[in-house]
Amino acid sequence: MSDSANTHSGAGLAVPRRILGFERDAAGEWIVHLDCGHRRHVRHRPPLSDYPWLGDPAARAARVGAEIECGRCGRGELPDGAAAYRTTDVFDETTLPAGLRRDHTIRTGSWGRVEVLAGRLRFVMPALAVDRELAEGEHAIIPPEVPHHVAPLGPVRMRVVFLRAPAPDLPDRS
């Protein structure tokens, strides 16, 4: 099962992300690199998409650091090349920290994967309309900076794996 199907109910919500830079694809279309690790095509094609600043190098450069929506974050899709860099201890229903039981976020640039090793766990991400039960062998993907929490549903063993996308190679920042 894919990460997005395993994590989300298909709400298709977008998450605002900061633009790190731009590049062109082989067809000459603009791609933005986002602080979440995703890349996104951006096209000025009114009335469907209205980005008149794409054609002006100075206006495009001024957009670095500005926010734009990322649908892939809203669908819980890990960025290409995301790799694990840290894993928590295994927690059970009695050792699960209070901080994980209340809304908290993962820092910019990092992703999380909640893994249920045994039992059942409720995973909630209100901003993305996610409220679901995870059973043994299932996992949920957590985008950076999106509030979420978990709650054991009886005996449970779980852990969190933290992942990071590779730094973007930005040949043309304007």
Disulfide bonds with the S-S distance in Angstrom:
none
